[in-house]
Amino acid sequence: MQRHTGAVVPLSALYTKDCPLCGDFPALKDFADFCEMAGITLIQLLPVNDSGTQSSPYSGLSAFALHPMYIRISALPEFEEALKNDKAFASAYKSFTKESKYSRRFSYNDVVEKKYKILHLMYNYIEKVASGKVKTSNKIDENAKKKVSPVEKVPSLLIKYAKINPWVTEYAVFKNLKDINNQASWKQWDEMFCTMTRDQIALRWQNKALRSSHNFYVWLQLRAEEQFEQSAEYLRKKGIVLKGDIPILMNEDSVDCWTYPEYFRQEWRAGSPPDGENPLGQNWGFPTYDWDKLAEDDYKWWKDRVKSSAKFYDAFRIDHVLGFFRIWASKESETTAYLGHTIPFCTFSRKTLNEAGFTDDRIKWLSQPHIPTSLIENITWNHDEATSFLQSVCDRINNEELWTFKKEIDSDSKIYGAKFCDDEGKNQAVRNALAEKWRDRSLIEIENNKFIKVYTYQNSTAWTTLSGEEREKLSKIFSDNDEKENKLWKKQSLANLDAIVNATDMIACAEDLGANLPCLHEVLDKLDILSLKVIRWCRCWEKESQPFIPLKDYPEKSVTTTSVHDSSTLRQWWNQEKSSVQKFLELQEDAGKPESNSAFTPEIAEYVLNKSAECNSALFINPLQDYLYLDHALYLENENDERINVPGSVNDFNWTYRIPVSVEDLCKNTALIEKIKAVAAKHNGTCEQ
């Protein structure tokens, strides 16, 4: 495969003299100039789809629509005419540019609000011209024929664009309804709107009274796409590969979930199972897919999504590729992902458990939490009160001081919604104790007389009471079931991914972090999908010392990187994760390697990047921040401010990073350029020996 050294960056992070407030599509051209000088031949962008009120680009409001905040207003064809002829637009735009100052992190909501206001004013001018209320200031050409201004062309362009891109009509109707409902989720709309069929959506699109509102959003997409395509073509002419990022999941409050409900399972929420950093698992809040229904329609929605991306990209990242094999899902009503499970899954029967020697009572002990009265009595310090509290949500087992949850308690949200007394502090303590007990089980009866294991079954009270023989028998049942599931996941992934990666000629790259599926690498290799290697996590975890895997042992069909947008930066890693740094240095054989306890410097950044460039991976793509560490003048005072996202947190910090200097200044930084060029040359095998 052709080798490429690349840089990954959120588009919003780019800072040029023409986009001080937030990076935009034309800024890619300026960045491409810098990359060309620095020997970088691939630029990877984080997702650029419309995410509505959510700053996270992985929380998509649309699978197809680009985010209007990336439009450069001054580069629009209608700009000059509107600025000259419309006082309201001109005044607002001048105020906007005056207020648009660079800051190291930007306000997502502020940027979106301000840009929408200006774009609305420009479109109002376009409509005035279209209706004849305002005349254009056209000049006469040499043949005395009237020139058609860009503004006058808009109505016909919108008709053509909507015909070529049918998804945009659904998007426009959805956005209009969001405006009417003050951006509330479609699930909170009036029933007649939240249950609209695609035919009804089409009828609303044709409503003449709503044409202006709908066409505004079509115009935004038309112009956003034009600007993005122009920048993408600029990169292609320079020989720079543009790599995109396609998030696997959609926000439940998205036009796609609203328009194509049959493709999404709203009763489930995707996430990840419990681990050391997330003992209750992660519930991402996104619905899962109905892959069977998608397959029935020959994966049309997914194919169209990938084809739409191919207009701009030459390669793409498949976010959370494990989700195409199986997704970790929890019931919508659960507040955690602890009792989640994979979809699809295999079960084992009550009969299988009985034949292994487990009686129905023993199965009940394994699959239903048993709550001792003392658990609540330790909170209330009153036996009668504890019994009263338990009776409201539990059934007593005979005359024992032991209880099981009532059948109507089918999720922990029912527990958290219960009121036991007037003392709210005591209420919350009881709820927390019962919710923790709710998760205390080894098995889940997923269907009538059909069971699956709890992911953390070994932590359950029931498991600790089993004899060695019982554990051995149950482990054998689990192992046999795991083998069946792996075959099921291999079959599903081959069907799902084959349809998607072969829909275009783009290079497919997987985000396969945390993978432990036996069939994973076989499937990726068969479909020519590149795996991801984050150096700090590529270790022989099964060995006692957990050494790093040698960089030259990485598969060629892979993407190597020093950091990812969800991890600490290279600088943070060196300064804050010393045990990992020490293991990395143990891998290096040269005598001049730095000491692990040294403070991070440009020299250390240069050492780590050059060593990492020796990887065997075809693609070597690092966050732009990690390259900027080659120049100490580009360091922020607080290294934590250089991070893009901290997973598991929702705040104004995440996804608002901006590079510390303009791209124009980067283009003048010859020392930095030469250092990056040397890293690229080492990876591409063109460095001087």
N, C-alpha and C positions, 0 to 999 in steps of 0.2 A: 504494500500500500504506500501511497505517497505520504511522506512525513510532513507534518505541519506543527509549527509552534504558534500558540494562540493566546489571546487574552479574553477573559470573560468579565462583563461589566453590566450592571443595570443601565438601561438607556438613560434613565432619569439622572444617573450620577455624572453624566458627561457635562462639562462646563466649557462653553465657548463664549466669545464676546457677543454672539447673537442669541444665546440662551442662558443668561445668568441665573434665571429663576429655577429652571428644571431642564434637563437634557431633552432633546427632541429628535425627530427623524433626520433632519438635515445635518445635525451635529455628527452623525455617523461619518459623513464625508470628511470632516476635519479630523476625526479620530482615525480614519483610514489613512490619511496622509501621515500621521504620526506613526502608525503601525508599519506602513511601508518603509519609512526611514529606519525603523527599529528592527526590521527583519521579521516582523510578526505577519504571518500569512493566513491567520484565521481569527475572526472576531466572533465571540459567542455572546449573545444577548440573553438576559433573563426574560421571561414572558412579557409581551407588550400588549396583551389583550385587555379590553375594557374590563376593569374590576369594580366599577361603580364606586360605592362609598368605602370600599376596602383598599387599603394601601398595599396589601400583599398581592403581588401579581399572580400568585397561585390560587387566588380566590376569585376565579373568573365569573364575570357577569354574562359573558358571551364566549363561546368557543371560536367565533369567527371575527367579531368586531375588534378593531384596533382601538387603543385608548386615545380619545381625543386630546388628552393633555400633552401628547407627543407631537401635536401639530404646531408647526412654526407659523404664526399668524402673518408675519411680514412676508412670508414666502408664498402665500396663497395668490392665485391668479387675480382674484377680485380685490386684493388689498389696496393697490394704488388708487383705483377708481373710488373705492369706498372711502378711503382716507381723504380724497379730494372733494367728494360730493356729499358726504354724510357727516354733519356736524356732531351728532350724538356719538357715532362710531369714532370719529377723529378725536373727540375730547376724551372718551373713555380709553382709547388706545394710548394716547399720550400719557394719561395718568398711570396706566398699567406699566408702560415702559419706564416711567420715572420711579415707580415703586419697586420694579423688578431688580432687586439687588442680590448678588451672590451671598449665600450663607452655606456653612459647612453641612448643614442638614436643612432640608426644605419642609415646609408644611404641606402635606399631601392635600388636605381639604382646601387649604387656601389657594393652592395652584389650580386645582380643578374648578373651584368656584370662580376664580378670576378669569380663567381662560374661557369657560362656558359663557360668562357674561359678555366678553368681547366677541366671541364667535356668534352668539345670538344677535348682537347688534349688527354684525356684518351680514348675517343672513337676512335680517330685517330689511337692510338696504337692497339686497338681491331681490327680495320679493316686491319691494316698491318699484324697482325697475321692471320686473316681470309683469306687474299689474298696470304699468303705464303711469303710475303716480309720480315717478321721477324719470327724467330723460337723461340718457347717458351723454357724456361729452366726447362723442366719436369724432375722429378726424376723417377727412375724405382722402382716399388714396389716389394714385396717379390716374386710374381709370374712372375716377369720379363715382366709384361704387362705395357704398357705406360699409365700413368695417364693423364686424360684429364684435362687441366687447366681450371679455371673459364673463362678465356678469350676465349678459344676454344669453350666453350659451348654456347657463346652468340648468334651466328647466329640461331641455332635451337631453343633457348629460345625465340627469338624475333618472329619467325614464330608462335610458339605455343601461345605466349601472344596475338599477333594480332588476332589470330583466336578466342580466348576466349573473347577478348575485341574489338569488331568491331569498336567502337567509336574512338579507337586510330589511325586508319588509316586516318580518316577524320581530326583528330587533327594534325597528322604529316604533312599531305598535307597543311593544313592551316598554320601551323607554318613555313613551308618551304617558302610558298608564302609571309608570313609576313617578313621573312628574306630578300627575293628578293626585296621587296618593302620598305625596311628600316623601318619596323614596322608600316607603314601607315595603316589606317583603310581599311578593304576590300572594302568599298564603294568607295575608291579612286584608286583601282586597275584598270588595263585594263579591259574593259567590258567583255572580254572572260573569265576572271577569277572571276570577282565579280558576274557573273550570272551562274556559273557552277552548273550543276545538280549533284545529288548524283552518278549517273552512270559515269559522267565525272570525278568526284573526284576519283572514284574507278579506272578509267583508268589511271589517273595521278599517283595514288599510285603504280600502276604496272609498271610505267616507270623505266626501269633499270638504266637510267642515273641519276635518282633522288633517287635511292635506299639508298645510303649512307646517304643523308640528311634526308630522311624520317625515316630510322631506328635509327638515333641518338635520335629522339624524342620518338620513341617506347622504346628504351633502357632506357631513362630517366624515363619514366613512370613505366616500369618494376621494376627498382631498387627503385624508390620512394615508390612504393606500397609494395615491400618486406620489406623495412625498417619500414614503417608505420604499416604493419601487425605484424611484430615482436614486436614492442612496444605495440601495442594493445593487443596482446596475453600475453605479460608480465603483463599488467594491469589486465587482466581477471584472471590470475593465482593468483594475489594478492587480488582478490575480489573487485577490483576497477572498477566502471562503467565509461566507456568513452562516453561522450556525444559530438556529433558534432553539426554543425550549417549549415543549407542549405539555402543560400540566395534565396529569392523568384524570383528575377529578374536576367536577364543576360545583360551584357553590349552589346550594339548594335554591337560593334566590337568584336564579339565572334564567335568561330567556330560553335556554335549552331545556332545563328541567320543567319550565312552564309549557313550552311548545311541544316537547316530546316526552311526556310523562311515562310512556311505555318503556323507554330506554333506561329509566332510573328506578331504583328500589328505595323509595322514601322511608320505608320502615326500618332501614338499616343506616348506620353511620360508619364511614370508613375511618380507619386509624391504624394503630400499631399495638402489638401485645405488650404486656408488662416487661420492663427491663430494669437494670440498676438505676438509671437516671429517672425513669418513669414507672415507679412501682405499681401504679394503677393503670398503666397503658396510656395510650393517647387516643382521644376521640377528636378527630379533625372537624367533625360537624358536617361533612359532605356526604351525600347519598352515594350508594354503590350503584354499579351498572347491572342491568339485566342482560348479561352476555348472550343468553339464548335468544332474546328478542332482537338484539343487534345482529346476531348471526342469521336470523330469519330474513332480515332485510339486507343481507350480504354486506353488513358493516358499512352501509352507505353513509351514515352520519360521521363515523370515524374517518372513512376514506375522504369525504368532502373536507373534513377538518384538516387532514394532512395535505391534501391538494391545495387548499387555500394557503397554507403555510409555504408551500413550494414556490409561490409567486415571489417570495422574498429570499428564502433560505436555500442553501446548498447542502446543509446537514442539519440534523435536529436531535435534540436530547429527549429521550423518552422518560419522562418523570416517573419515578416509582415503578419501574418495570415489573417488580414483583406482583403488582396489582393486576397484571395481565395473566399471571399464573393463578394467583389467589389473592383475595383482599381480606384484611383483618376487619371484621365488622361487628358492631355492637347494636343492640336494639336502640331505636331512637329514644326510647323512654329511659335508658340507662344513662347515668351521669358520668360514668367512667367506662373504660374499655376493658376492664379486668375480666369480665365474664363474656368477652367477645369470642369469636371463633372465625376460622377461615371460611370464605365462600369462593368456590364450592368446598364441600366437605364430605367425608364418608362417616357412616355411623356403625356402631356395633349394637346388637340387639340384647334385650333382656334375656333371651334364651341363651345367647353366647355367655353372658355373665353367670346365668344359672348353671350352665354346663361346666363352668370353671369353678363352681363351688360357692358362688355368692347367692345367698338366699334373698328373697324380696326385701326382708328387713335390713339385710346388710347393704343392699343396693340403695335403699332409702337413706341409710346412714351416710353413704358415699355421695348421694346426689341432692340431699336436702340439708340445709343448715339446721343444726340442733342448738337451741339457745337455752342455756341454764338460767334459772330465775336469778341466780346470784349475779349474773352479768349486769342486770338492771338494778338489782338491790344494792350493788356497790355504788350506784349513782344516787339512788333515792334514800338509801339508809332506812328503808321501810319496806318490809316484805309485802304487806298488803297493797301498798302503792305500786310496787314493782309488778305484782301480779295483775293489778288493774291495767297498767300500761300495756303489758304483754297481751292481755286478752283482746285488746283492740286491733292487733295486727297478727296475732299468733293463735294457734290451736295447741292446747296442752296434750301431752302424750300420757294417756291414762291418768294416774294420780301422781306422776313423777314431777319433779321440779325441772322439767325439760319441755321445750316447746319447739314447734315448727311453724313456719309462716303460713298464713291462710292462703288459699288458692288465688284469691283476688289480688294478693300482693305479688305482682309479676315483674317488678323492677324496683330498683332502689329509689326511683323518684316517688313511688307510692309511700315509701318509708319517710323520705324527707318532707312529704306533704302532710304527714300525720301530725295531729296535735294531741298531746297526752295530758297536758295540764296548763295552767295559766302562767307558769314560770317559764319564760322563753329560754332562759339559760339552761334549765333542766331539760326542756324539750329538745334543744339542740344536742345536748350530751347524750340523751337516749337515742335520738335519731342516728348520730354518728356511730354509737355502739352497735345498733341494730344493722346499719348499713355495712359496717365492717363484717358483721356476722353473716350478712346476706351473701357476701363474696366467699365465705368459708365453706368450700365444697370441693370434691374431687372430680365429680361427674356432673354433666348437664343433660337432663332429659330433653333433648332438642325436638323430638317428636314422640308420639305415644309409643312407649316401650323401645325407643331408639335413643342411644346415648352417644355423647362425645366426651372427651376428657377436657377438664379445665386446664388452661395453659400452664398454670402454676399449681397443679394438683399436689405437688410434693410439699407445698406450704400449708396445706389444709389440715385441720384437726383430725378429720377422718383418716387421712393417709398415715398420720403418725401413730394411729392406733392399730393399724394392720399388722398382721404377723409377717415374717419374712417370706413365707410361702404365698400368702395372699398378694403381697407386693409383686412377687415374681410372676404370678399368674396374670395380674392386672397389667403389668409392664409388657407381657407378651401380647396381650390383646391390643394394647396401645401401639406396639411396634408393628403388628400386622396391619392395623388400620392406617398407620403412617405410610406404609408401603403402598397401600391402595390409593391413598390421597396423592402421593407423588406421581403416580401414573395418571390420575385424573388431572392434576395440575399441568403435567406435560402436554396432555392432549388439548387442554383449553388454551394454553399459551401458544402452542403451534398454530392453532386456528386463529386466535385473536391477533397475534403479532404478524403472522404471514400476510394477512389482509392489509394491515396498516403499513408495514415497511415496504411492501411491494406496490403501494398505491402511487409512488413517485420514485424518482431516481435519487432522492436525497440520501446522504449517508446517515444511517441510523445509529445512534449512540445511546446506550442504556444507563440509567441511574440505578445501579443494582446494589446499593449500599445495604449492609446488614443481611446480605443473602446467605442462606444456609440450605437452599433447596438442592437436592442431588441432581435434579434435571436442568438446573438453571444454565450452566455453562454449555451443556449439550445443545440446548435450544438456541441460545445466543449465537453459538458457533454455526449452527446449521442455517440460521437466517442472516448470517453476516452482520450481526449487530455488535458494535464495540462495547466492551464492558468499561466500568469506571474504576480507576485505581487512585484512591486518596492516600498518598504515601504514608502519612502518619498512622493510618489504620490497616495498611497492608503488612500484616505480621503473621507469623506462624503461631496463632493463638493456642493451638493444641500442645505446643511444646512448653516445657517448664519455664524457660527464660523468655518465651514469647518474642523471639528476635524478629527484626524487620525482614521482609522478603527481599532478596537482592533485586535491584532495579532492572538488571539485565535479564531477569527471569520473568518479567512481565510479558504477557502475550502481546504479539504485534497488534492484534485486533483489540486495542484498548485505548482509553483516554487516561493519561496520567495528569494529576494536578496536586499542587501543594496545599490547597485549601478549597473549600466550597462556601457558597453564600450562607449556609446554615452553620458553619463551623467558625472557630476562632481564626483570625488571620495568621499569616506566617509569623509576624512579630509577636502576637499574643501567644501562639504555640511555643515559641522559643522561650519567652519570659515566664510563662505561667504553667507549662506542662513539661517540667524538667525531666521526669522519668522517661517520657516518650522521646524527648530530645536526646537523652543519653543512649537509648536503644538505637536511634538513628545513627548516631556517631559511631557506635560500635560496629555498624555495618561498613563504615568507611575504612580504607586501609592506608590512606596517605598520612604521612607524618605531620603535615602542616594543618591538620584539622583543628578547629577551635575547641576550647573547653566548654563543656555543657553549662557551666555556671557563669559564663561570660554574659554580659548585658548585650542585648541585640544591637547590631550596628550594620551599616551598609555592606561592610566586608563579610559579615556573617550571612546576610541576605544573598550576596553574590555567591558565597560558598554553597549554600543550600540549593539555590536555583541551578547553579552549574552542575552540582552533583545529581540533582533531580533530572536534569536534561539528558543524563546518560541512560535513562529508561529505554526499554525496547519498544515502548508503545508508539504506534504510528502518530498519535496526536498527543501533544504536550500543551495543555491549556491551563493557565493560571489566572487567578483574579488579578485585575489591574493593580490593586493595592500592593500585592506581593512583589510586583515589578517596581512600583514606586519606592519601595523600601531601599532600592539601590542608591537613592539620593537622600541623605539625612535632612536636607532642607524641606522635604516633602512629608516629614513625620508630623503627626499631630501630637500635641502635648500629652493628651490622654489616649493611649493606644486602643482603648475600648471604643472610642468614637470612630474608629476606622472600620468597624464591623458593619455588615449589611443587615443581618437579621439574627435575633436570638430566639430559637424555636421554643414554643410553649409560652410565649409572652405576646400580649397584644398591647401596643402602646404607640405613641407618636414617634418613637425612635426608629423602630424597624422600617426598613425599606425607604429611608429618606437620606441615605448617604450621598455625598457629592465629592468628587475628586478635589484635592486641595488647591490645585491651580488650573488655569484654563488650558485647553488642548493646544491653543496657539503657543502658550509658554512651554508646554511639553515639547513642541516641535522645535523650539530653540535650545532645548537642553541637550546639547551634543554629548556631554559626558554620560548622561542617562541612556541616551539612544545607543551609544557604543557598547555600554554594558549589556543592554537587552539584546542587542544584535549578536554579541558573543554567546549569550545563552542560547539563542535561536540557532546559531551556527553549530553549536555543540550538539544540539538535539537533531538537527537536520543532517549531521554528518559532513558539514562543509567547513568546519573550523580548521585553521592551520595547525598542523601537527608540530 
